[in-house]
Amino acid sequence: MVSFIDTRRRERRGTVAMPGAIRHNVTCRSNVSVGDLSARGCRILTRDEGIAVGTSVFVRLNELAPLRATVRWRGEG
């Protein structure tokens, strides 16, 4: 089930909790948890602290093809 949260974004994001993976650089791959999903973005929880704002990454959700994305912000930790 997906519920929607109220934000100031252009699109509403559905609250989800699903496994995923991101790849940055050529060889760095991390398993992640994906949340707050919309057609234009998502929130990714990861323990990989080496991903800076502006980094280009590939995000994979379930068995779908990877999508290119750019890190727009990051929280502490």
URURBEL-V22503 format. One record per pair of residues at least 12 apart in sequence whose ideal C-beta (glycine too) atoms are under 8 Angstrom apart, sorted by sequence separation. I is the first residue (numbers start at 1). J is the second residue. D is the distance in whole Angstrom. If there is no record, write none. Layout:
# URURBEL-V22503
i = {I | I}
j = {J | J}
d = {D | D}
This chain:
# URURBEL-V22503
i = {2 | 3 | 19 | 20 | 32 | 33 | 56 | 57 | 2 | 19 | 20 | 32 | 33 | 56 | 57 | 2 | 19 | 20 | 32 | 56 | 57 | 18 | 19 | 44 | 55 | 17 | 18 | 30 | 54 | 55 | 17 | 18 | 30 | 42 | 54 | 16 | 17 | 30 | 53 | 16 | 18 | 52 | 53 | 15 | 16 | 28 | 51 | 53 | 15 | 16 | 53 | 14 | 22 | 28 | 52 | 13 | 14 | 51 | 13 | 14 | 20 | 22 | 13 | 34 | 12 | 22 | 11 | 24 | 34 | 11 | 13 | 41 | 49 | 9 | 11 | 13 | 22 | 10 | 13 | 5 | 9 | 24 | 41 | 9 | 24 | 24 | 23 | 24 | 2 | 22 | 23 | 22 | 22 | 23 | 21 | 22 | 20 | 21 | 20 | 20 | 20 | 18 | 19 | 23 | 18}
j = {14 | 15 | 31 | 32 | 44 | 45 | 68 | 69 | 15 | 32 | 33 | 45 | 46 | 69 | 70 | 16 | 33 | 34 | 46 | 70 | 71 | 33 | 34 | 59 | 70 | 33 | 34 | 46 | 70 | 71 | 34 | 35 | 47 | 59 | 71 | 34 | 35 | 48 | 71 | 35 | 37 | 71 | 72 | 35 | 36 | 48 | 71 | 73 | 36 | 37 | 74 | 36 | 44 | 50 | 74 | 36 | 37 | 74 | 37 | 38 | 44 | 46 | 38 | 59 | 38 | 48 | 38 | 51 | 61 | 39 | 41 | 69 | 77 | 38 | 40 | 42 | 51 | 40 | 43 | 36 | 40 | 55 | 72 | 41 | 56 | 57 | 57 | 58 | 37 | 57 | 58 | 58 | 59 | 60 | 59 | 60 | 59 | 60 | 60 | 61 | 62 | 61 | 62 | 66 | 62}
d = {4 | 5 | 7 | 5 | 5 | 4 | 7 | 5 | 7 | 8 | 7 | 6 | 8 | 7 | 7 | 6 | 6 | 4 | 4 | 6 | 6 | 7 | 7 | 7 | 7 | 6 | 5 | 5 | 7 | 5 | 8 | 8 | 7 | 7 | 6 | 7 | 6 | 4 | 5 | 6 | 8 | 7 | 7 | 6 | 7 | 7 | 6 | 6 | 6 | 5 | 6 | 7 | 6 | 7 | 8 | 4 | 5 | 7 | 6 | 7 | 7 | 7 | 4 | 8 | 7 | 8 | 5 | 6 | 6 | 6 | 7 | 8 | 8 | 7 | 6 | 7 | 8 | 7 | 8 | 7 | 8 | 6 | 7 | 8 | 7 | 5 | 7 | 8 | 8 | 5 | 5 | 7 | 5 | 8 | 8 | 7 | 6 | 5 | 6 | 5 | 7 | 6 | 8 | 7 | 7}
